[in-house]
Amino acid sequence: MNSKQKRKKKQQLISLYGNYCWWCRQDLLQTNLTFDHLLPQSRGGSDSFENLRLSCFPCNNSRGNSLYPPVTKKLNYF
């Protein structure tokens, strides 16, 4: 994805899921949200909407190429 495509996709994901981390639910500025692949690209994941979520850097970084949620923070699922 080029930078224009990334901005558009990020806006669409914010419209769908809100302006917060998918994992820890922390409310963040748009500039602090990163793309997180549910199925990591290194495991064959794509840049499709079904595979992308927005997350904070600590959650995204702690997942690496794992298929599981991050373990660095207490996750607020409810």
Backbone as XML, in Angstrom:
<?xml version="1.0"?>
<chain id="A" units="angstrom">
  <residue number="1" name="MET">
    <atom name="N" x="0.844" y="-1.185" z="0.000"/>
    <atom name="CA" x="0.000" y="0.000" z="0.000"/>
    <atom name="C" x="0.887" y="1.245" z="0.000"/>
  </residue>
  <residue number="2" name="ASN">
    <atom name="N" x="0.510" y="2.215" z="-0.799"/>
    <atom name="CA" x="1.225" y="3.487" z="-0.741"/>
    <atom name="C" x="0.605" y="4.349" z="0.370"/>
  </residue>
  <residue number="3" name="SER">
    <atom name="N" x="1.199" y="5.495" z="0.652"/>
    <atom name="CA" x="0.759" y="6.312" z="1.786"/>
    <atom name="C" x="-0.680" y="6.812" z="1.621"/>
  </residue>
  <residue number="4" name="LYS">
    <atom name="N" x="-1.089" y="7.116" z="0.416"/>
    <atom name="CA" x="-2.464" y="7.573" z="0.186"/>
    <atom name="C" x="-3.462" y="6.431" z="0.469"/>
  </residue>
  <residue number="5" name="GLN">
    <atom name="N" x="-3.129" y="5.236" z="0.035"/>
    <atom name="CA" x="-3.982" y="4.072" z="0.287"/>
    <atom name="C" x="-4.052" y="3.769" z="1.782"/>
  </residue>
  <residue number="6" name="LYS">
    <atom name="N" x="-2.921" y="3.904" z="2.485"/>
    <atom name="CA" x="-2.891" y="3.670" z="3.926"/>
    <atom name="C" x="-3.791" y="4.658" z="4.665"/>
  </residue>
  <residue number="7" name="ARG">
    <atom name="N" x="-3.709" y="5.935" z="4.304"/>
    <atom name="CA" x="-4.556" y="6.950" z="4.951"/>
    <atom name="C" x="-6.033" y="6.642" z="4.736"/>
  </residue>
  <residue number="8" name="LYS">
    <atom name="N" x="-6.383" y="6.277" z="3.505"/>
    <atom name="CA" x="-7.781" y="5.977" z="3.195"/>
    <atom name="C" x="-8.249" y="4.742" z="3.971"/>
  </residue>
  <residue number="9" name="LYS">
    <atom name="N" x="-7.428" y="3.708" z="3.997"/>
    <atom name="CA" x="-7.793" y="2.485" z="4.698"/>
    <atom name="C" x="-7.909" y="2.732" z="6.204"/>
  </residue>
  <residue number="10" name="LYS">
    <atom name="N" x="-7.002" y="3.552" z="6.752"/>
    <atom name="CA" x="-7.063" y="3.874" z="8.175"/>
    <atom name="C" x="-8.359" y="4.618" z="8.497"/>
  </residue>
  <residue number="11" name="GLN">
    <atom name="N" x="-8.748" y="5.566" z="7.651"/>
    <atom name="CA" x="-10.000" y="6.295" z="7.855"/>
    <atom name="C" x="-11.200" y="5.347" z="7.818"/>
  </residue>
  <residue number="12" name="GLN">
    <atom name="N" x="-11.193" y="4.418" z="6.899"/>
    <atom name="CA" x="-12.296" y="3.458" z="6.793"/>
    <atom name="C" x="-12.352" y="2.559" z="8.017"/>
  </residue>
  <residue number="13" name="LEU">
    <atom name="N" x="-11.201" y="2.128" z="8.521"/>
    <atom name="CA" x="-11.171" y="1.289" z="9.719"/>
    <atom name="C" x="-11.629" y="2.071" z="10.948"/>
  </residue>
  <residue number="14" name="ILE">
    <atom name="N" x="-11.260" y="3.351" z="11.036"/>
    <atom name="CA" x="-11.725" y="4.190" z="12.142"/>
    <atom name="C" x="-13.240" y="4.342" z="12.072"/>
  </residue>
  <residue number="15" name="SER">
    <atom name="N" x="-13.775" y="4.504" z="10.869"/>
    <atom name="CA" x="-15.232" y="4.601" z="10.710"/>
    <atom name="C" x="-15.929" y="3.321" z="11.157"/>
  </residue>
  <residue number="16" name="LEU">
    <atom name="N" x="-15.317" y="2.179" z="10.875"/>
    <atom name="CA" x="-15.918" y="0.891" z="11.247"/>
    <atom name="C" x="-15.778" y="0.564" z="12.729"/>
  </residue>
  <residue number="17" name="TYR">
    <atom name="N" x="-14.577" y="0.767" z="13.271"/>
    <atom name="CA" x="-14.262" y="0.258" z="14.611"/>
    <atom name="C" x="-13.995" y="1.322" z="15.664"/>
  </residue>
  <residue number="18" name="GLY">
    <atom name="N" x="-13.872" y="2.566" z="15.267"/>
    <atom name="CA" x="-13.595" y="3.623" z="16.229"/>
    <atom name="C" x="-12.116" y="3.973" z="16.299"/>
  </residue>
  <residue number="19" name="ASN">
    <atom name="N" x="-11.829" y="4.955" z="17.132"/>
    <atom name="CA" x="-10.496" y="5.531" z="17.246"/>
    <atom name="C" x="-9.753" y="4.975" z="18.458"/>
  </residue>
  <residue number="20" name="TYR">
    <atom name="N" x="-9.762" y="3.659" z="18.596"/>
    <atom name="CA" x="-9.116" y="3.051" z="19.752"/>
    <atom name="C" x="-8.425" y="1.748" z="19.363"/>
  </residue>
  <residue number="21" name="CYS">
    <atom name="N" x="-7.560" y="1.302" z="20.250"/>
    <atom name="CA" x="-6.825" y="0.068" z="20.011"/>
    <atom name="C" x="-7.775" y="-1.122" z="20.040"/>
  </residue>
  <residue number="22" name="TRP">
    <atom name="N" x="-7.670" y="-1.969" z="19.061"/>
    <atom name="CA" x="-8.524" y="-3.158" z="18.956"/>
    <atom name="C" x="-8.351" y="-4.078" z="20.161"/>
  </residue>
  <residue number="23" name="TRP">
    <atom name="N" x="-7.144" y="-4.122" z="20.715"/>
    <atom name="CA" x="-6.838" y="-5.068" z="21.784"/>
    <atom name="C" x="-7.082" y="-4.516" z="23.178"/>
  </residue>
  <residue number="24" name="CYS">
    <atom name="N" x="-6.518" y="-3.365" z="23.508"/>
    <atom name="CA" x="-6.621" y="-2.848" z="24.879"/>
    <atom name="C" x="-7.712" y="-1.794" z="25.025"/>
  </residue>
  <residue number="25" name="ARG">
    <atom name="N" x="-8.305" y="-1.388" z="23.926"/>
    <atom name="CA" x="-9.406" y="-0.425" z="23.896"/>
    <atom name="C" x="-9.015" y="0.983" z="24.306"/>
  </residue>
  <residue number="26" name="GLN">
    <atom name="N" x="-7.723" y="1.274" z="24.310"/>
    <atom name="CA" x="-7.258" y="2.613" z="24.653"/>
    <atom name="C" x="-7.653" y="3.574" z="23.542"/>
  </residue>
  <residue number="27" name="ASP">
    <atom name="N" x="-8.275" y="4.691" z="23.922"/>
    <atom name="CA" x="-8.660" y="5.722" z="22.962"/>
    <atom name="C" x="-7.397" y="6.463" z="22.535"/>
  </residue>
  <residue number="28" name="LEU">
    <atom name="N" x="-7.155" y="6.549" z="21.227"/>
    <atom name="CA" x="-5.913" y="7.122" z="20.718"/>
    <atom name="C" x="-6.170" y="8.122" z="19.612"/>
  </residue>
  <residue number="29" name="LEU">
    <atom name="N" x="-5.208" y="9.008" z="19.423"/>
    <atom name="CA" x="-5.235" y="9.882" z="18.262"/>
    <atom name="C" x="-4.989" y="9.036" z="17.017"/>
  </residue>
  <residue number="30" name="GLN">
    <atom name="N" x="-5.506" y="9.479" z="15.914"/>
    <atom name="CA" x="-5.347" y="8.742" z="14.662"/>
    <atom name="C" x="-3.872" y="8.504" z="14.337"/>
  </residue>
  <residue number="31" name="THR">
    <atom name="N" x="-3.032" y="9.469" z="14.651"/>
    <atom name="CA" x="-1.609" y="9.338" z="14.328"/>
    <atom name="C" x="-0.911" y="8.272" z="15.171"/>
  </residue>
  <residue number="32" name="ASN">
    <atom name="N" x="-1.513" y="7.884" z="16.300"/>
    <atom name="CA" x="-0.910" y="6.874" z="17.176"/>
    <atom name="C" x="-1.448" y="5.472" z="16.937"/>
  </residue>
  <residue number="33" name="LEU">
    <atom name="N" x="-2.336" y="5.315" z="15.981"/>
    <atom name="CA" x="-2.879" y="3.995" z="15.656"/>
    <atom name="C" x="-2.034" y="3.345" z="14.568"/>
  </residue>
  <residue number="34" name="THR">
    <atom name="N" x="-1.743" y="2.075" z="14.742"/>
    <atom name="CA" x="-0.966" y="1.336" z="13.746"/>
    <atom name="C" x="-1.830" y="0.235" z="13.146"/>
  </residue>
  <residue number="35" name="PHE">
    <atom name="N" x="-1.488" y="-0.196" z="11.947"/>
    <atom name="CA" x="-2.178" y="-1.325" z="11.328"/>
    <atom name="C" x="-1.721" y="-2.616" z="11.992"/>
  </residue>
  <residue number="36" name="ASP">
    <atom name="N" x="-2.665" y="-3.442" z="12.378"/>
    <atom name="CA" x="-2.353" y="-4.747" z="12.947"/>
    <atom name="C" x="-3.050" y="-5.790" z="12.084"/>
  </residue>
  <residue number="37" name="HIS">
    <atom name="N" x="-2.294" y="-6.764" z="11.618"/>
    <atom name="CA" x="-2.845" y="-7.842" z="10.791"/>
    <atom name="C" x="-3.263" y="-8.989" z="11.701"/>
  </residue>
  <residue number="38" name="LEU">
    <atom name="N" x="-4.537" y="-9.360" z="11.663"/>
    <atom name="CA" x="-4.997" y="-10.481" z="12.485"/>
    <atom name="C" x="-4.234" y="-11.746" z="12.123"/>
  </residue>
  <residue number="39" name="LEU">
    <atom name="N" x="-4.119" y="-12.019" z="10.846"/>
    <atom name="CA" x="-3.234" y="-13.070" z="10.350"/>
    <atom name="C" x="-2.006" y="-12.339" z="9.805"/>
  </residue>
  <residue number="40" name="PRO">
    <atom name="N" x="-0.873" y="-12.416" z="10.505"/>
    <atom name="CA" x="0.308" y="-11.652" z="10.099"/>
    <atom name="C" x="0.706" y="-11.909" z="8.642"/>
  </residue>
  <residue number="41" name="GLN">
    <atom name="N" x="1.251" y="-10.873" z="8.038"/>
    <atom name="CA" x="1.691" y="-10.999" z="6.649"/>
    <atom name="C" x="2.728" y="-12.099" z="6.508"/>
  </residue>
  <residue number="42" name="SER">
    <atom name="N" x="3.563" y="-12.292" z="7.519"/>
    <atom name="CA" x="4.587" y="-13.334" z="7.447"/>
    <atom name="C" x="3.984" y="-14.735" z="7.450"/>
  </residue>
  <residue number="43" name="ARG">
    <atom name="N" x="2.696" y="-14.830" z="7.792"/>
    <atom name="CA" x="1.999" y="-16.113" z="7.778"/>
    <atom name="C" x="0.963" y="-16.175" z="6.659"/>
  </residue>
  <residue number="44" name="GLY">
    <atom name="N" x="1.081" y="-15.264" z="5.702"/>
    <atom name="CA" x="0.197" y="-15.284" z="4.545"/>
    <atom name="C" x="-0.968" y="-14.320" z="4.612"/>
  </residue>
  <residue number="45" name="GLY">
    <atom name="N" x="-1.013" y="-13.457" z="5.634"/>
    <atom name="CA" x="-2.102" y="-12.492" z="5.782"/>
    <atom name="C" x="-2.031" y="-11.393" z="4.740"/>
  </residue>
  <residue number="46" name="SER">
    <atom name="N" x="-3.180" y="-10.822" z="4.444"/>
    <atom name="CA" x="-3.260" y="-9.783" z="3.413"/>
    <atom name="C" x="-3.579" y="-8.430" z="4.045"/>
  </residue>
  <residue number="47" name="ASP">
    <atom name="N" x="-3.657" y="-7.406" z="3.208"/>
    <atom name="CA" x="-4.037" y="-6.067" z="3.633"/>
    <atom name="C" x="-5.534" y="-5.823" z="3.457"/>
  </residue>
  <residue number="48" name="SER">
    <atom name="N" x="-6.324" y="-6.882" z="3.426"/>
    <atom name="CA" x="-7.773" y="-6.729" z="3.258"/>
    <atom name="C" x="-8.394" y="-6.228" z="4.563"/>
  </residue>
  <residue number="49" name="PHE">
    <atom name="N" x="-9.568" y="-5.606" z="4.465"/>
    <atom name="CA" x="-10.252" y="-5.098" z="5.652"/>
    <atom name="C" x="-10.547" y="-6.203" z="6.652"/>
  </residue>
  <residue number="50" name="GLU">
    <atom name="N" x="-10.823" y="-7.384" z="6.166"/>
    <atom name="CA" x="-11.142" y="-8.498" z="7.053"/>
    <atom name="C" x="-9.951" y="-8.877" z="7.920"/>
  </residue>
  <residue number="51" name="ASN">
    <atom name="N" x="-8.744" y="-8.575" z="7.460"/>
    <atom name="CA" x="-7.536" y="-8.967" z="8.171"/>
    <atom name="C" x="-6.889" y="-7.814" z="8.930"/>
  </residue>
  <residue number="52" name="LEU">
    <atom name="N" x="-7.354" y="-6.599" z="8.750"/>
    <atom name="CA" x="-6.726" y="-5.438" z="9.381"/>
    <atom name="C" x="-7.544" y="-4.907" z="10.544"/>
  </residue>
  <residue number="53" name="ARG">
    <atom name="N" x="-6.853" y="-4.489" z="11.588"/>
    <atom name="CA" x="-7.435" y="-3.764" z="12.705"/>
    <atom name="C" x="-6.438" y="-2.687" z="13.074"/>
  </residue>
  <residue number="54" name="LEU">
    <atom name="N" x="-6.884" y="-1.701" z="13.839"/>
    <atom name="CA" x="-5.996" y="-0.656" z="14.317"/>
    <atom name="C" x="-5.641" y="-0.944" z="15.762"/>
  </residue>
  <residue number="55" name="SER">
    <atom name="N" x="-4.383" y="-0.739" z="16.112"/>
    <atom name="CA" x="-3.958" y="-0.987" z="17.483"/>
    <atom name="C" x="-2.884" y="0.014" z="17.883"/>
  </residue>
  <residue number="56" name="CYS">
    <atom name="N" x="-2.649" y="0.103" z="19.200"/>
    <atom name="CA" x="-1.555" y="0.935" z="19.694"/>
    <atom name="C" x="-0.245" y="0.201" z="19.405"/>
  </residue>
  <residue number="57" name="PHE">
    <atom name="N" x="0.841" y="0.942" z="19.399"/>
    <atom name="CA" x="2.130" y="0.334" z="19.095"/>
    <atom name="C" x="2.509" y="-0.771" z="20.082"/>
  </residue>
  <residue number="58" name="PRO">
    <atom name="N" x="2.340" y="-0.561" z="21.418"/>
    <atom name="CA" x="2.729" y="-1.640" z="22.347"/>
    <atom name="C" x="1.985" y="-2.959" z="22.089"/>
  </residue>
  <residue number="59" name="CYS">
    <atom name="N" x="0.686" y="-2.900" z="21.829"/>
    <atom name="CA" x="-0.060" y="-4.133" z="21.543"/>
    <atom name="C" x="0.392" y="-4.762" z="20.232"/>
  </residue>
  <residue number="60" name="ASN">
    <atom name="N" x="0.530" y="-3.958" z="19.198"/>
    <atom name="CA" x="0.945" y="-4.456" z="17.893"/>
    <atom name="C" x="2.350" y="-5.048" z="17.971"/>
  </residue>
  <residue number="61" name="ASN">
    <atom name="N" x="3.251" y="-4.349" z="18.623"/>
    <atom name="CA" x="4.632" y="-4.793" z="18.719"/>
    <atom name="C" x="4.754" y="-6.082" z="19.536"/>
  </residue>
  <residue number="62" name="SER">
    <atom name="N" x="3.967" y="-6.216" z="20.588"/>
    <atom name="CA" x="4.080" y="-7.407" z="21.429"/>
    <atom name="C" x="3.526" y="-8.651" z="20.737"/>
  </residue>
  <residue number="63" name="ARG">
    <atom name="N" x="2.596" y="-8.466" z="19.794"/>
    <atom name="CA" x="2.066" y="-9.604" z="19.050"/>
    <atom name="C" x="3.083" y="-10.176" z="18.085"/>
  </residue>
  <residue number="64" name="GLY">
    <atom name="N" x="3.886" y="-9.306" z="17.479"/>
    <atom name="CA" x="4.838" y="-9.785" z="16.477"/>
    <atom name="C" x="4.100" y="-10.514" z="15.374"/>
  </residue>
  <residue number="65" name="ASN">
    <atom name="N" x="4.474" y="-11.762" z="15.094"/>
    <atom name="CA" x="3.768" y="-12.531" z="14.068"/>
    <atom name="C" x="2.904" y="-13.628" z="14.709"/>
  </residue>
  <residue number="66" name="SER">
    <atom name="N" x="2.519" y="-13.405" z="15.954"/>
    <atom name="CA" x="1.679" y="-14.362" z="16.674"/>
    <atom name="C" x="0.238" y="-14.319" z="16.175"/>
  </residue>
  <residue number="67" name="LEU">
    <atom name="N" x="-0.461" y="-15.409" z="16.337"/>
    <atom name="CA" x="-1.877" y="-15.462" z="15.998"/>
    <atom name="C" x="-2.751" y="-15.103" z="17.202"/>
  </residue>
  <residue number="68" name="TYR">
    <atom name="N" x="-2.117" y="-14.865" z="18.350"/>
    <atom name="CA" x="-2.840" y="-14.638" z="19.597"/>
    <atom name="C" x="-2.808" y="-13.172" z="20.006"/>
  </residue>
  <residue number="69" name="PRO">
    <atom name="N" x="-3.707" y="-12.764" z="20.889"/>
    <atom name="CA" x="-3.700" y="-11.375" z="21.377"/>
    <atom name="C" x="-2.407" y="-11.052" z="22.113"/>
  </residue>
  <residue number="70" name="PRO">
    <atom name="N" x="-2.104" y="-9.763" z="22.240"/>
    <atom name="CA" x="-0.887" y="-9.366" z="22.957"/>
    <atom name="C" x="-0.991" y="-9.702" z="24.445"/>
  </residue>
  <residue number="71" name="VAL">
    <atom name="N" x="0.149" y="-9.815" z="25.089"/>
    <atom name="CA" x="0.172" y="-10.151" z="26.513"/>
    <atom name="C" x="0.777" y="-9.050" z="27.363"/>
  </residue>
  <residue number="72" name="THR">
    <atom name="N" x="1.094" y="-7.909" z="26.790"/>
    <atom name="CA" x="1.779" y="-6.863" z="27.537"/>
    <atom name="C" x="0.864" y="-6.070" z="28.444"/>
  </residue>
  <residue number="73" name="LYS">
    <atom name="N" x="-0.436" y="-6.035" z="28.142"/>
    <atom name="CA" x="-1.382" y="-5.248" z="28.920"/>
    <atom name="C" x="-2.562" y="-6.110" z="29.316"/>
  </residue>
  <residue number="74" name="LYS">
    <atom name="N" x="-3.264" y="-5.650" z="30.307"/>
    <atom name="CA" x="-4.545" y="-6.280" z="30.631"/>
    <atom name="C" x="-5.524" y="-5.847" z="29.553"/>
  </residue>
  <residue number="75" name="LEU">
    <atom name="N" x="-6.126" y="-6.788" z="28.879"/>
    <atom name="CA" x="-7.033" y="-6.463" z="27.792"/>
    <atom name="C" x="-8.436" y="-6.254" z="28.337"/>
  </residue>
  <residue number="76" name="ASN">
    <atom name="N" x="-9.098" y="-5.231" z="27.843"/>
    <atom name="CA" x="-10.455" y="-4.910" z="28.261"/>
    <atom name="C" x="-11.438" y="-5.349" z="27.191"/>
  </residue>
  <residue number="77" name="TYR">
    <atom name="N" x="-11.895" y="-6.568" z="27.280"/>
    <atom name="CA" x="-12.796" y="-7.088" z="26.267"/>
    <atom name="C" x="-14.220" y="-6.602" z="26.461"/>
  </residue>
  <residue number="78" name="PHE">
    <atom name="N" x="-14.586" y="-6.155" z="27.657"/>
    <atom name="CA" x="-15.978" y="-5.752" z="27.913"/>
    <atom name="C" x="-16.046" y="-4.351" z="28.419"/>
  </residue>
</chain>
